Every structure is written in structure tokens, then in C-alpha cells.
């Protein structure tokens, strides 16, 4: 008995010590929150006009069709009351159990206690009923423009997601159980994680998604052997060491997106697209973009074309002694590559032999899930921010992308880190995701106004470097890989733009999964399959209905396509073979450098 009492006493001592630590951490928390800088309201949510329009539409509906709205309310009240009565009756029967639960499966509520425990199940079921009521009310609201309706759906869903009982300590069985099991240590660890993130971002909350000390560029990530063979103010050009005795005659040049770092294609060796391409026998060059600071404020789309794409193409031609190169453009770099192709066609320049696009949009008529962020109020606020700072800080872009999948990229990581006290995982993809880059002010404005809002490339033409460029001016052989569950570049939108291009040789592939996992899909994992259909005259849904599904990665299929356009075999080229000087080892300096004049990101 004495031993048992001693153990209880020791546990109580641990708990009290942890509570004292919580008190100390709370003071740091208050200090960190006090350092938060004011944020531009237009970047935090919609203006009052959206809510005013929604309220006006709602009141119009009340006046014109009161029975419909009353039916909605009564249905909700009835379900909520029935659930309450069922829960009460379960307790009256003397059994500590939850009533039947007809709500849909949701991974946020995977703990068995959400189903079996009366308290947690009651909270869960009521939340699900409330969520359904809100969604139904918004969905049936009439009198709004489609764009405004979509924005209202998005922001109302954000509110619904925020108030999940899983997001609060007192109603999360996982967090409460962990706290008891650890005598409060998980609370201390979680609060330390929260304070750390707040202090790192000057009072603004940005959840750390991955262990920042688990990876080192050039060591266990971005480690495919190569050399930096050219550098200007916009990019470093990396030439990779060959892994075969002979290579294809035509070199391959990859343009990654400059919103993030290039090494999404060179993560760990087993999922590195760059390493795999080199192993297939290609002379591979990859652009590593600079992370711009305020001095790049006046850099525009024309700058990226001239000092980025055209300069890189000329360097690869000079280094390899070839008149043509094959190219790849990923995401925004794919859009810029398509503009460059149209420009070269106008110039009668045949430097590009073929082009491959990864998750590339060229027709922005359907803005998809980005509709809430492409209205004038949000873009106007971005322009004000960039006019003041010179760049759009990566933190703003990261937050925007994260809230497109708030449960996966905001709330679940926050629960694990702050409520469960878990350390961030050593996950290469999430490490890369947290390593964003700034965007120059003029380029960002042009991209948003000319392409996303104006859709000029697909409709009417876009003026760059003295030429009016049209989607029809893309004439070289092209291949596009879109991703079935892409929430950034929806595959149907990729398809609609791609089939408008003027090329006579087009290949379109849809990979399973999303914007990143669908592209970073090595054959060895045999994880995601892909769809193909040669008939690009079909509407997207009809195209997919008639598409052939193939197990496994699209990489080998694309390599067959690429090899047919890459010429004969020649002896392997090594960095330094030409007169071009070697500036350093891959991954270079730009990918690790921080902007010289960047202010603390808010």
C-alpha cells in the first residue's frame, strides 16, 4: 500500500511541476502574442460586402419563400432534438454509452471514444448536424452571383472547420487522454511548441509541419550530384553528373516553380525525379530560382522570360553544343514556359524541340478553389502589401495554400503539435513545403491581373516583349501531366487550356493523387496509377470516361515519349566538359540563401 501511495505521490509531484512550467510558458506566450504586427484586413478574409450580399439574399429569400427556410430550420431542429432525446434515453437505461450515430465517417473523429463515449459522441453528432445545416443553408441561398456564392461557401466552410470539437483541448479525447497518461507533460510540450512557433513568426501563428533539423540540402535531400554552371540575378543553372556511359543527344532543361524551391523534384534519393531522369540517360539541367527580396520589386513576367527562360535555354545550347533543347515546366513555370513557347514561335526561333508541363494552367476561365482569393478585394490588398514590401512574402502564399486544405495542413498539425505535444515529423515533403520563396511585386500583379483574372493568354492575347502572345502560338510537340485530385491546378482546367494549344502533337496524362504527390510518384513505389486518352476533342468528363487506366507511375510512359524526341545516343556529358566554368556544387547557393533585405515575415 505504501508503494502505491508513493507512486501516486510521485505522479502528483510531476503533474504539479508541469503545471508550474505551464505558468512560465504562459508568460512567454503572452509576450509572443504581444509582438504580433497588425495585418492587412483584406488578406485575412472577405470584406463586409460579401456578408452584406449574403444577408440581403437571405432576407430576400425569407420574404419570397418563407416556407422553404422554415423547413430548413425545422429539419435541423428536429434532428438536433432527436439526437438529444436519444442521448438522454441511453443514459436513463443506466448504460454509459452513446446512442446510434448515423453521421458520416470523418477522419477527424477516428478515436473510438467519439463513437462510444456519450459526452464526446454528443459533441460530435451535434457538430455534424450543425455543419450540415450551415452547408445546406448556404447551398440553397439564391440571389448571389456564382463567384460570390463560391466565396461564401468557402469562407463558411472555414468557420465550420474551425469549430470542430476536435480542435479544442477540452473536447478532444486524444489530447485529454495523452495529458493524463503523461501527467501533464504533453501540455507542457505542446505549449512549448506553440510558443516556439509564435516567437519564430513574431506573434503570427504558423504551424511547423516538419522537423527543420532532420534534413540538410546537399546531404540527405537535394543531393543528386551536379554542378552549378551558370548564375545571373534570376537563377542558378545546375547540370547533373551523368549516371550512364551514353546519353541522349538532346539535353533536357527543367523549370521548377519559383513559388517554392526546385528540390521538390529531388527529395530523398528513392523519390527523386531528377535522379531518375539522369539514370535514364539524359543530360539534365535544372533551374534554381533566386529567392527575391525588395530589390526585385520591378521584376515582371517579361524579366522571368528574358533573364530566366531564354537565358537558361541559351546556356544549355551553348554548353551542349546543340541547337535545340527539350523542356519541362512545373506549375507556374509551366505557364511561363507556354508563354515562352508562344514568344519563340513569333520570333521564328526553334530552340525548343518539345515541352512537358506538370500541373500547368494556361486557361484560367475556371478558377476552381482559388476563386475566393482572386476577387478584387483580396488582390487589391495583395497589391497594397507588395507596394509597401516590394515582394509578396512566402508566408502569405503558404497560408493561402494551407487553408485550401485546412483540416490536413492547419488543424490536424496544430492538434498534434500543440494539444498532443508531439514533435514535428521528419518528413521530406513537408520540410520542402515549409521552405517557400517570395514573389516579386510586379510579376505577382501581372500574373494575377493578366492571367488569373483577365485570362489574356487564352482570350485575346497577352503583350510581352513586343509580341502579343496567344495560346494558339504554342506549336512544338507537347505533353501535359495533370493530377486527378489537384486542388491548385484542377486537371479539367489543365486539360481545357492544353487542348487549345496550336501544337499538332499533344499527349495528355492524368495521374492519380494531388498537385505534388501525383508528380513525385516514383515507379518503385507503385503507388498511384494514371489515365490516358488520345482523343483531346472530348469534353473533360467524357475524356475521363473513355480513358484507359494504367497501374503505376506515369514516369516510364513519359520517358518513352521524351526519348522519341531526344535524338541518338552520344557519349555522356560531364559538367565542365565545355568551356563553361564550374561555380560550385549542387544544390547551389540560391536554394539556401535568405533574401538580403527581407523583413520579418508576418
N, C-alpha and C positions, 0 to 999 in steps of 0.2 A: 504493500500500500504506500509505503514511504517513497519507493522508487517511482510509482505512478504520480504521486503528488509532486515529486521533484521534477519529473518530465513536464508536467503541466506548468509548474512554476517557471521552468526554463523557457518554455514556449511563450508564456506571458511576458517574460522579460524581453524576448526577441520582438514580440509584437509591439511592446511599448517603445523599444528602441527605434523600431521602424516608424512608428507614429511621430517620434521626435524628429526623425530625418525628414518626414513629410512636411513638418512645420518649417524646417530650414529651407527645404526646396520650394515651399510656397512663397517664401520671401523672394527667392531668385525668380520665381515665376512672375510675381507682381512687377519686379524690376524689368524683366524682359518685355512684358506686355507694355510697360510704360514707355519703352523706347520705340514702339511702333510708329512709323511715319504715316501721316494722312495719305490715303489712297484716293485716286480719282474715282468719284462715284460711278461714272459711266462705264468703268471697267469691272464693277462689282455686280452689276445686274441691270435689268431693263429700266428705262426711265418711267416716270409716273404715267406717261401717255399710254403705255401698254395696259396698265391696270385700269386706267380710266376707260379705255376702249372695251376692256373685258367687262367692267361694271356696267357700262352703257348697254352692251349686248345682253348682259344678264337681265337687266331691268326691262329691256325691250321684250325679252322672252317671257318675263313674268307677266307683262301686260297683255301680250298677244296669245300666250299659250300657258296659262297658269296651271292647267290640269297636268301638263307634261312635267313641269317642275315639281308639283306636289307629289306626283307619282314617284319621281326620283327620291324625294326626301322620305316619303312613307316607306318605300322599299328599303332604304338604308336604315331607317329607324327600326323597321321590322326585323331585319337581320341582326342588328346590334342588340335589340331587346331579346330576341330568341336565344342568342348566344349567352346573354347574361342569365336568363332563366335556366338554360341547360347547365351552366356552370354551378348555379346555386343548387339545383336539384342533385348534381353529382356529389356535392358536399353534404347535403341533407341525408343522402343514403349512407353517410358515415364512411365513405371511401375517399381517401385523399388522392383524387385522380381528376384528370381533365375530361370534359365532355368530348363527343365526336368532333373531329376537326376536318371540315370539308375544304379548307383553304388550300390553294395550290402549293406545291413544293417550292421552296426558296432556300438557296444555299446559305443565306444569312442566318437561317434558323435550323442549322443541321444538328445542333446539340439535342440529344433525345429529351432533355428537360423541357424544351419548347413544346413538345408534344404531350409529355406525361405529367408535368408539374402544373397544378391548377393556376398558380399565380402567373408563371411565365406563359403558359398557353393562353390565358385570358388576355394578357397584353398583346401577344402575337396575333390572336384572332381579331381583336378589336382594331389593331393597326392595319391588318389586311383588309378588313371591312371599310375602314376609313379611306385607305388607299384606293380601293375600288370605287368608292363614292366620288372621290375627287377626280379620278380619271374619267369616270362616266360623265360627270358634270361638265368637264372641260370638253370632252369629245362631242357632246351633244349641243354645245353652245353654238348658236348661229349668229350671223351678222358681222363676222370678222373676216378680213382678208386672209387668204391661205397662209401668207407669210406670218401675219400676226397670230393666227391660230397655232401655227407650228411653234412660234416663240413661247406662247402661253403654255402649250403642252410641255415644252422643255423646262421652263422655269417652275411650273407647278410640280413637275416630277422631281426637280431638285429639292423642293420643300418636302415632298413625300419621302424621298430617300433620306433626307437629313433626320427626320423624326422617327426613324426606325428604332424600336426599343433596344435593338442590338447595339445601337450607338451610344448608349448611356450606361454608366457603370452599375447603377442600382437596378437595372432591368436586364443585365446581360449575365446569364448563368455561367458562361465560361470565365468571365472576369471575376465574378464573386467566388466561384469555386477555387480559382487559382489563388486569389488573395487569402482564402482560408488555408489552403494547402501550404502556402509559403509563409504563413504568419505575417502577412502584410508586405513581404519583400517584393512581390510583383507590383504593388502600388508604388513603392519607392523607385523601383527600376523604371516603371512606366512614367512616373513624374520626371525622373532624370532624363529620359528620352524626350519628353515633351519640352522641358526647359532647354535641353541641348538644341533642339530644332528651332525654338523661338529665338534663342540667343544667336544662332547661326544666321538667322534671317531678319535680325533687328526687329523682333516683335511680330513679324508676319509668320503665319504657320504654313510650313511646307514639310510634309511628312517625308522623312528619309526612307526611301524604298529599298536600298541595298547597302550592304556594308562597304563603306568607302575605302576601307583599308584592305579589302580582300583582293583587289586587282591593281596591277601596275601595268600601264601601257608599255608595250615593247617587251614585257616579261611573260605574263600569263594571259594577256589579252592584247589584241592588235600586234601580234608577234610574228606574223608571216615575214620571212626575211626579204628585205628590199632596201633600196636606197632613195634618198631624195635627190632628184636630178635637175630640178628647176624650182625657182621660187620668185614670185613677184608679190605685190602687196595684197593680192586676192587669194592666192593659193600656193601650196607646195605640190609638186608633181612627184609621185612615188613610182619608181619602176621596180618590179618584184623580180627576185632571183628565179631563174628557171628551175624547174624540177624534172625536166626531161631533156634528153640529148638533142632533140629537134623540136621545133615549134612551128606553128602556122605562120605563113608569110605575112599576113595582115595582122597588125597589132590590135589589141583591144584596149579601149580607154573608158573607164567608168567615172561618171559624175554622180557623186552622192548628194543628198540634200544638204543645204547649208543651214537648215534649221537645227540639225543635230550633227554629230561627228561621224566621219566616214566609217569608223570601225564597227558599225552595226553589221557590216559585211565581213568583219574579221574579228569575231569574238574569240571564244576558245577554239583551238585547232579543229576539234571534231565538228563544229558547226560554222566554220569559216568558208564563205562563198569565195573569197579572194584566194585562199589556199587551194580550194578545189579547182578553180579555174586554171590556176598555174599548173596544177598537176595534170590537167587535161592537155597541156602542150600549147599554151598561149603566151605571147609576150604581153604582159599585163601592166597597164599604167592606171593609177587611181589618183584622183584629185583630192587633196585635203584642204578644205577651205579655211581661211582665216576666221577667227572669232572677232568680229568688228567691235570697235569702240566708237566714241562720239566723233572721232575724226573721219569716220566713214559715212557721216550723215548724208552726204550728197551722192553716194553710190547708188545707181539705179539699175534697172534691168539691162540697159544698154551697156553698163560697166561690166556686169556679170557676163554678158555675151562677148564683149570685146577683150577684156582683160582676164576673163575666166575661160569660157568655152573655146573661143577662137584661138587664144594664146596657147591653151593646152593642146589643141589639135595640131597646131603648127610645131610645137615642141616634139610631140610624138612622131610626126612625119620626119622631122629633122634627125631625131635620134635613131630611128629605124631605117631611114633612107627609103621609105615607102611613100607613095603619092596618096594613099587612102588609109583610113582607119575605120574600124568598127567601134561603135559607141554604145554605152548604156547610160540611161538617166533614171534616177530613182526619185519618185515623188515630185517635189517642186523642181528638182534638177531635170526630171523628165519633161516637165512643162517647158522649162527653159531650153532644153535640147530640141524640142519640137519647134520652138521659135527660131532657134539657130539653124535648123534644117530648112525652114522656110526662107530665112535670110540667105543662106548659101545657094538655094535654088534661084533666088532672084539675082544673085551675083554670078550665076552660072559656074559656081565652084563645086567640084565633085570630090572634095576631100573626104567626105563621109560615105563609106561603102554601104553600111547598114546601121540601123538604130534599134535598140531594145529599150522598152520602157517598163519600169517597175512601178505599179500603183500610180499611174500618171493620169492627171486630168488635163484635158485640153478644151473641153466644152463644159462651161460652168452654169449651164441653164438650170440644172438641178443641183442646188447647193446642199441637199441632204441634211445631215445632222449639224452642219455648220451654219444653217440658216439663222439661228439665234445670234450668231456672232458676226453676221455680215449685214446687219441693218445699220442705217446711218448713225444712230445714236452710239453704237459701240465703236464703229470705225472712226467717227468724229473724235471720240475720246482717245482712241489709239493715236490719232494724228496729233492731238494736243500733247499727249505723253511724249511722242517722238520729237515733236518740235522743241520740247524742253530738254530731253535727254540725248537726242541725236540718234538713238537706236531704240528698238523695241527689245527690252531685256528678256532673256530666255525664261525668266521666272513667270512672266505673264503668259507666254506661249505654253509653258509647261502646265500652268494652272488651267488654261483653256482646254488643252487636250485631255487633262486628267478628269475634268468634270463631264466630259463626254461619256466616261465610264466611271462615274463617281463611286459606285459601290466597290468596284475592283481596285481602283487606283487612289482613292481617297479614304473612304470609311473603313474598309477592311484592313488596310495597312495601319491606319490610326488605331483601330481596336487592338491589333496585335502588339503595336509598339507602346501605346500609352496606357491601355487598360490591362493588357496581359503582361506587360513588362518584357516583351521579347526583343532580342537584338535583331536589327535588320539582317535579312538573309544574304549570303554570299552568292548572288545571282547576277551573272554577267549581263543579261539583257536589261535588268532593272538598273544596274550600275550605269550602263550606257544611257538609259532613259533619263537619268538624273544629271547627265553631262551635256546640257543643251548649249546653244550658241545664240548670241544676239543677232538681230537683223537690222541692217541699215535703214534709216528713216525713209529715204526716197524710194528705195526698192520696195519696201513693205507697202507704202502708199500706192505705188503703181500696180503692184500685184493685186492688192485688194480692190482698188478702184477700176483698173483697166480689165483685169481678168475675172476676179471673183464676182464683182458686182456688174461690170459692163459686158463681160463675155465677148470682148472685142476680137479675140483670135478666131472664134467660131462664127462671129456675127459682125461683118463689116470690115474687119481688119484692124491691126494694131501697128502704130508707127514707131519703128525703132531703127536708128542709124540710117535715116533717109529712105527707108523702104516701108511700104505698107504690107504687113505680113498676114497671111491667111492660112487657116488650117489646111486648105486645099493645096498649098505650096509644099507640103511635106511629100516628097516623091520617091525617096530611097526605099529599099526593102525594109520593112519594119515588123517587129514582134512586140506584143504587149502582154505582160503578166499582171493580171488584176487578182484581187483576193476576195473570196466569197463573203466573208464577214467583216470586211474593211469598214470601220466607222469614220475614217478620214477621207478616203477616196473610194466611194462605193463602186463596185465592179460595173454596175449598169451605166453609171456616168462615165467611167473609163471607156467602156465599150462604145457608147454613143459618140464620144469625141474621136476615138480611134478609127471608127469606120468612116468618118467624114474626111479623113486624110486622103491626099491625092495619090498615094502610092498604089501601084498595081500589084504589089506583093505584100500581103498582110497576113499575119498569124496572130491569133488571139487565144490566150490561155487563161483560165480561171483556176487559181489554186484554192484549196480549202484553207480555212483559218483567216487571220486578220492581217492588218497593214504590215506588221513586222514578221510574225510567226509564219505567215503564208509565203514570205520571200526567203527568210532564213530557215530553210526547210531541207536539210542535207539528206541525200539518198540513203545514207547509212541508218538513219532513224526510222525510215519507212513509216512516218507518222501521218502526213497529210497527202491526200491524193490531188488530182487535178482534172479539169474538164476541157475538152477541145471540140471545136465545131468549125469547119472551114467556111460555112455559109454566113458571111457577115452582112447579108442583106436582111436578115431576120431581126425582128424586134428582140430586145434583151431576154424577155421571158421565154419567147419561142426558141431563141438560140439555146438557152439553157435546157429546155425540154428535149431538144434534139441532140444535145452534146453527149459525147462519149466520156464516161468516167474511167480514169486510169488510176490504179493504186500507186502510191509512192510519189516522190518528189518530181517536180517539173524540170529540175536542173538538167538531167540527161537529155530530155526531149529538146530543151532549148539549145543544148550544146551541139546536138545533131544539126539543128537549124543554123547555128552560128558557124560550124565547121564548113558547111557548104559555101559560105561566103567569106572564108578566111584564107583561101589560096593553098598552095602547095606547102610541103614541109621544107624548112630551111634549118641550118644549124642554130642551136639555141643562142639567144642574145643575152648578154650579161650587162648589168649596169656598169658603165664605164667603158664599154666596147667602142662607143663613138667618141667624138671629141668633147662631148658634154661632160662637165666636171661633176664630181660627186660632192653634194653639200652636207651629207650626213646619213645616218642610218634611219630606216623606217622605225617608228611611225612619224618621225619628223618633229618639228618644233611647234607648228601651228596648232596641232591637235591637243597639246598640253598647255599651251600658253593662255594666260588670262588677259583680257583686254587691258591695255595700259591705263586707259582713262575711265574705266567703268566705275560708276558709283555703286555703292552697296545696293544690291537688288532688293526691291521691296516685294 
